[in-house]
Amino acid sequence: MAVNLTPPNPATLHAVPGVRIGVAQAGIRKAGRTDLTLFQFDPGTQVAGVFTRNRFCAAPVQVCREHLGVAQSAPMRALVINTGCANAGTGEAGLQAARESCDAVAALLGVKAREVLPFSTGVILEPLPLDRLVAGLPAALADARADAWADAAAAIMTTDTVPKAASTQISIDGVRVTVSGIAKGAGMIRPNMATMLGFIATDAAVAPALLAQLAREVADASFNCITVDGDTSTNDALVIAATGRAALPAITDAASPQAQALRAALTQVALHIAQAIVRDGEGATKFISIHVERARSREEARLVAYAVAHSPLVKTAFFASDPNLGRILAAVGYAGIDDLDVSGVDLYLDAVHVATRGGRHPGYQEAEGKRVMAKPEIAVRIVLGRGDAAATVWTCDLSHDYVSINADYRS
């Protein structure tokens, strides 16, 4: 039931020089579908990551942080990703399983275990079936190809109904640079750094400190602006790999035109796959943009936007196409701005002026509100009248299917 979202065309997903990807059926999730993915990187590839701030973070997240170090950026040779089991809430045994998965990949590829990053997604509080993961690695290695981005996007899915991938190519100093990425996620989405799982690669060479900075900035401009249900996963991870295969000097200065061009391309890809997660939100029928403007700070604008985006009353009203728009004003009111002057607040639904000076607009007709809310894509604009800052959050409605999907998740 994804909203205006179709599977990516493999022909539009560019191979990234220095990256090979293989998938396999390891029997971790369900028989008959791919559930194990292996990324291989050429020597010299730099990888940076940002991860969930959930204190109950999964074992693979902990191991990734160990391998990337304090800088959260380091040379890496492989990523191993499984679906079907989150390896979260599994204690010391889970940590050992995550480390042993890295050992197995390292032995297979002839690299160091610290040069492998593990990722898991699926059911929490269940032990990782390490034997099946290890047994599936040779098949994933044999399947390795440069053009397997679409296959990988499908292999990392859990409750997703559509694979999520994007790709672009830009010119930096006359040299073609490629950026490709995939993500998975449909529920348990309120990232506090990135998304449930996201993997982006480029053939540009980027200094380690700058790559770590770009990972944070890209996450903040994309994955940290989406929500499906307000739940922050135990396994959220976004990594960006830079192989350095493009014929360019390493990008080291964040203010340089080269860094700005790369940042824009990375953000473009990340934003596409982040919004795809919302479009594929569990049971979603509406894709909703919530734009808050004239706030005193971006943080204040995001606070209001998320209050509206997380409100079950607002989300169910959108599902029903019911213009019960006082629910939006109520969410603005409890967002946490203690000195908010509601007489300065205006509310728009697309171009329809719903409320002004804290009350119903004299010209607003409910039929116009209902017309907008029946659309599959809707823009909410909230004007606070307090300053010049703005922020946008993307979300979806809350339907009967969301409850059914999550009630039956382990069935």
Buried (B, 14 or more C-beta within 10 A) or exposed (E): BBBEBEBBEBEEBBBBBBBBBBBBBBBBBEEEBBBBBBBBBBEEBBBBBBBBEBEEBBBBBBBBBBBBEEEBBBBBBBBBBBBBBBBBBBEEEBBBBBBBBBBBBBEBBEBBBBBBBBBBBBBBEBEBBBEBBBBBBEBBBEBBEBBBBBBBBBBBBBBBBBBBBBBBEBEBEEBEBBBBBBBBBBBBBBBBBBBBBBBBBBBBBBBBEBBBBBBBBBBBBBBBBBBBBBBBBBBBBBBBBBBBBBEBEBBBEBEEEBBBBBBBBBBBBBBBBBBBBBBBBBBBBBBBBBBBBBBBEBEBBBBBBBBBBBBEEBBBBBBEBBBBBBBBBBBBBEBEBEEBEBEBBBBBBBEBBBBBEBEBBEEBEEEBBEBBBEEEEBBBBBBBBBBEBBBBBBBBBBBEBBEEBBEEBEE
